[in-house]
Amino acid sequence: MTYTTGLTVFNTAPGEKEEMYFNVCDSKCEVKRNTLGYKDFGSTMAKKKTRFDQFLCPHAEEEWHQKLEKLVKQKRENHSTKIDQMLQEEIEEIKAEHLG
């Protein structure tokens, strides 16, 4: 079972996934295996720690990546095909500049 905590962090049951790639920038995740902690908001509120593998985006702290995250969120919330197309073009430009 995968517990999504955002666009750049994913927590999974230990050993569930060998590797992951992020849907925002397509980068291979860094992974911390068998972490003891709170896997999601609900477990934090209940103060219930469990073991999980945590997959993190290696670019999450970079300014360009944070802009990319915002564009992806806008695209998901958008209901216009034309605006969707413009957002996708900008997303691809950012990826090409920083990852290409």
Sine and cosine of phi, psi and omega as CSV:
sin_phi,cos_phi,sin_psi,cos_psi,sin_omega,cos_omega
0.00,0.00,0.76,-0.66,0.00,-1.00
-0.98,-0.20,0.73,-0.69,0.01,-1.00
-0.94,-0.35,0.95,-0.32,-0.01,-1.00
-1.00,0.09,0.80,-0.60,0.02,-1.00
-0.93,-0.36,0.14,0.99,0.01,-1.00
0.36,-0.93,-0.26,-0.97,0.02,-1.00
-1.00,0.09,-0.27,0.96,-0.10,-0.99
-0.85,-0.52,0.01,1.00,0.03,-1.00
-0.72,-0.70,0.75,-0.66,0.07,-1.00
-0.74,-0.67,0.74,-0.67,0.07,-1.00
-0.94,-0.35,0.76,-0.65,0.00,-1.00
-0.81,-0.59,0.30,-0.95,0.11,-0.99
-0.87,0.50,0.59,-0.81,-0.03,-1.00
-0.79,0.61,0.78,-0.62,0.04,-1.00
0.98,0.21,-0.01,1.00,-0.04,-1.00
-0.90,0.43,-0.65,0.76,-0.04,-1.00
-0.84,-0.55,0.69,-0.73,0.06,-1.00
-0.98,0.20,-0.71,0.71,0.04,-1.00
-0.47,-0.88,0.32,-0.95,0.02,-1.00
-0.63,-0.78,0.43,-0.90,0.10,-1.00
-0.83,-0.56,0.63,-0.77,-0.07,-1.00
-0.99,0.15,0.64,-0.77,-0.03,-1.00
-0.97,0.23,-0.16,0.99,0.03,-1.00
-0.99,0.11,-0.77,0.63,-0.08,-1.00
-0.86,-0.51,-0.03,1.00,0.01,-1.00
0.91,0.41,0.28,0.96,0.02,-1.00
-0.99,0.16,0.50,-0.87,0.07,-1.00
-0.95,0.31,0.70,-0.71,-0.05,-1.00
-0.96,0.28,0.50,-0.87,0.27,-0.96
-1.00,0.05,0.56,-0.83,-0.07,-1.00
-0.77,-0.64,0.65,-0.76,0.16,-0.99
-0.92,-0.39,0.90,-0.44,-0.09,-1.00
-1.00,0.03,0.58,-0.82,0.14,-0.99
0.80,0.60,0.68,0.73,0.01,-1.00
-0.95,0.31,0.67,-0.74,0.10,-1.00
-0.98,-0.17,0.86,-0.51,-0.01,-1.00
0.07,-1.00,-0.32,-0.95,0.01,-1.00
-1.00,-0.05,0.87,-0.49,-0.10,-0.99
-0.99,0.16,-0.36,0.93,-0.03,-1.00
-0.34,-0.94,0.02,-1.00,-0.04,-1.00
-0.87,0.49,-0.67,0.74,-0.02,-1.00
-0.88,0.48,-0.68,0.73,0.00,-1.00
-0.94,0.34,-0.49,0.87,0.08,-1.00
-0.91,0.40,-0.72,0.70,0.00,-1.00
-0.90,0.44,-0.59,0.81,0.00,-1.00
-0.99,0.10,-0.09,1.00,-0.05,-1.00
0.81,0.58,0.70,0.71,-0.02,-1.00
-0.91,-0.41,0.96,-0.29,0.02,-1.00
-1.00,0.07,0.60,-0.80,0.06,-1.00
-0.64,-0.77,0.13,-0.99,0.07,-1.00
-1.00,-0.08,0.65,-0.76,0.02,-1.00
-0.37,-0.93,0.29,-0.96,0.15,-0.99
-0.99,-0.11,0.73,-0.68,-0.03,-1.00
-0.92,-0.38,0.85,-0.53,0.03,-1.00
-0.97,-0.23,0.81,-0.59,-0.07,-1.00
-0.84,-0.55,0.59,-0.81,0.08,-1.00
-0.97,0.23,0.78,-0.63,-0.01,-1.00
-0.93,0.36,-0.22,0.98,-0.04,-1.00
-0.94,-0.33,0.09,1.00,-0.15,-0.99
-0.82,0.57,-0.53,0.85,-0.06,-1.00
-1.00,0.06,-0.13,0.99,-0.05,-1.00
-0.99,0.15,0.60,-0.80,-0.07,-1.00
-0.85,0.53,-0.70,0.72,-0.02,-1.00
-0.88,0.47,-0.57,0.82,-0.02,-1.00
-0.95,0.32,-0.62,0.78,0.03,-1.00
-0.91,0.42,-0.60,0.80,0.09,-1.00
-0.90,0.43,-0.67,0.74,0.02,-1.00
-0.87,0.49,-0.68,0.73,0.04,-1.00
-0.85,0.53,-0.70,0.71,0.00,-1.00
-0.89,0.46,-0.66,0.75,0.02,-1.00
-0.91,0.42,-0.66,0.75,0.02,-1.00
-0.90,0.44,-0.67,0.74,0.04,-1.00
-0.89,0.46,-0.70,0.72,0.04,-1.00
-0.86,0.51,-0.68,0.73,-0.02,-1.00
-0.89,0.46,-0.65,0.76,0.01,-1.00
-0.91,0.42,-0.54,0.84,-0.06,-1.00
-1.00,0.00,-0.17,0.99,-0.09,-1.00
-0.98,0.22,0.52,-0.86,0.03,-1.00
-0.82,-0.57,0.29,0.96,-0.02,-1.00
-0.90,-0.45,0.80,-0.60,0.01,-1.00
-0.90,0.44,-0.64,0.77,-0.02,-1.00
-0.92,0.39,-0.71,0.71,0.02,-1.00
-0.92,0.40,-0.63,0.78,0.06,-1.00
-0.83,0.57,-0.71,0.71,-0.01,-1.00
-0.89,0.45,-0.69,0.72,0.02,-1.00
-0.91,0.42,-0.68,0.74,0.03,-1.00
-0.89,0.46,-0.68,0.74,0.00,-1.00
-0.89,0.46,-0.63,0.77,0.03,-1.00
-0.88,0.47,-0.70,0.71,0.02,-1.00
-0.91,0.41,-0.64,0.76,0.05,-1.00
-0.86,0.51,-0.73,0.69,-0.01,-1.00
-0.91,0.42,-0.60,0.80,0.03,-1.00
-0.89,0.45,-0.70,0.72,0.00,-1.00
-0.90,0.43,-0.70,0.71,0.02,-1.00
-0.87,0.50,-0.72,0.70,-0.02,-1.00
-0.88,0.47,-0.65,0.76,-0.04,-1.00
-0.93,0.37,-0.63,0.77,-0.12,-0.99
-0.98,-0.21,-0.32,0.95,-0.07,-1.00
-0.85,-0.53,-0.27,0.96,-0.11,-0.99
-0.99,0.16,0.00,0.00,0.00,0.00
